[in-house]
Amino acid sequence: MKRTVSRLLVALLMMTMVMALVSCGGSKSEYVGTWHATEISAYGVTMSPEDAGMEFTMEIKDDGTITATTNGEDDGAGTWEETDSGINISDDTGETIDGTLEDGVLTINLYGVEIKMEKE
């Protein structure tokens, strides 16, 4: 009888813990948010997006989707997932892009162009 009561208490405790975790919604990834390009490097030249005459923004959403805009125009969409080494982005063409986050700066390499971004 004691053993049955103990098992019941353990089961109730586990259910309470699961419900508490579910109601909290878990933790949001540090990648989720709107990111703006702050530095662009290609072929040994580094400049600000303003100097390059462009504005590049990515919105990384909690539902695993991502959208990008260049100069205010839609630049495509895709999906993302967090990896051991950073983030992996798959665009709507099937191209994959890896990114790393260090000291609040997200760095992606897009077709040989390194783009550093900061969260809004």
C-alpha positions as CSV (number, residue, x, y, z in Angstrom):
1,M,0.0,0.0,0.0
2,K,2.8,2.4,0.9
3,R,4.5,1.6,-2.4
4,T,1.3,2.4,-4.4
5,V,0.9,5.7,-2.6
6,S,4.6,6.6,-3.3
7,R,4.2,5.8,-7.0
8,L,1.0,7.8,-7.1
9,L,2.8,10.8,-5.5
10,V,5.7,10.5,-7.9
11,A,3.4,10.4,-10.9
12,L,1.5,13.4,-9.7
13,L,4.7,15.3,-9.1
14,M,5.9,14.5,-12.6
15,M,2.6,15.6,-14.1
16,T,2.8,18.8,-12.2
17,M,6.3,19.5,-13.4
18,V,5.4,18.8,-17.1
19,M,2.4,21.1,-16.8
20,A,4.6,23.8,-15.3
21,L,7.0,23.5,-18.2
22,V,4.3,23.5,-20.8
23,S,2.6,26.6,-19.4
24,C,5.9,28.5,-19.3
25,G,6.1,28.0,-23.1
26,G,9.8,27.0,-22.8
27,S,12.6,29.3,-23.6
28,K,12.8,31.4,-26.8
29,S,15.9,31.0,-28.9
30,E,18.3,33.9,-28.9
31,Y,18.1,33.9,-32.7
32,V,14.4,34.9,-32.7
33,G,13.9,38.5,-33.6
34,T,14.6,41.1,-36.3
35,W,18.2,41.4,-37.4
36,H,19.7,44.3,-39.3
37,A,23.0,44.2,-41.3
38,T,25.7,46.3,-39.7
39,E,28.8,45.3,-41.8
40,I,29.4,43.7,-45.2
41,S,32.7,42.2,-46.3
42,A,33.6,40.8,-49.7
43,Y,36.8,40.4,-51.6
44,G,38.8,42.0,-48.8
45,V,36.6,45.1,-48.6
46,T,34.5,45.9,-45.5
47,M,31.9,48.6,-45.4
48,S,28.6,49.5,-43.8
49,P,25.3,48.7,-45.6
50,E,24.7,52.4,-45.9
51,D,28.0,52.9,-47.7
52,A,27.0,50.0,-50.0
53,G,23.7,51.7,-50.7
54,M,21.6,48.9,-49.1
55,E,19.6,47.9,-46.1
56,F,19.3,44.1,-45.3
57,T,17.0,42.8,-42.7
58,M,16.1,39.2,-41.6
59,E,13.2,38.4,-39.3
60,I,13.8,35.0,-37.6
61,K,10.5,33.8,-36.2
62,D,9.7,31.5,-33.3
63,D,7.7,29.1,-35.6
64,G,10.9,28.1,-37.5
65,T,10.4,30.5,-40.5
66,I,12.5,33.4,-41.7
67,T,11.9,36.3,-44.0
68,A,14.4,38.7,-45.5
69,T,14.2,42.1,-47.1
70,T,16.7,44.2,-49.0
71,N,16.1,47.9,-49.3
72,G,12.5,47.3,-48.0
73,E,11.7,44.8,-50.7
74,D,10.8,41.2,-50.1
75,D,14.0,39.1,-50.6
76,G,12.6,35.7,-49.9
77,A,11.6,33.3,-47.2
78,G,12.7,30.1,-45.7
79,T,13.1,28.1,-42.6
80,W,15.8,28.0,-39.8
81,E,17.0,25.7,-37.1
82,E,19.4,26.0,-34.3
83,T,22.5,23.8,-34.5
84,D,25.4,23.0,-32.1
85,S,27.5,25.5,-34.0
86,G,24.9,28.2,-34.6
87,I,22.0,28.5,-37.0
88,N,21.2,26.9,-40.3
89,I,18.9,28.8,-42.7
90,S,17.3,27.1,-45.7
91,D,15.8,29.6,-48.2
92,D,12.9,29.0,-50.5
93,T,15.3,27.8,-53.3
94,G,16.8,25.1,-51.2
95,E,20.1,26.9,-50.6
96,T,21.4,26.6,-47.0
97,I,23.3,29.3,-45.1
98,D,25.1,28.8,-41.8
99,G,25.4,31.5,-39.2
100,T,27.2,32.0,-35.9
101,L,26.3,34.2,-33.0
102,E,29.1,35.8,-31.0
103,D,28.8,38.8,-28.6
104,G,25.3,39.6,-29.9
105,V,26.5,39.7,-33.6
106,L,25.0,37.2,-36.0
107,T,27.4,36.5,-38.9
108,I,26.2,34.8,-42.1
109,N,28.1,34.0,-45.3
110,L,25.9,34.6,-48.3
111,Y,27.4,33.7,-51.7
112,G,30.9,34.6,-50.5
113,V,29.7,37.9,-48.8
114,E,30.1,38.0,-45.0
115,I,27.2,39.9,-43.4
116,K,27.3,40.9,-39.7
117,M,24.0,41.6,-38.2
118,E,22.7,42.9,-34.9
119,K,19.3,42.3,-33.3
120,E,16.7,45.1,-33.1
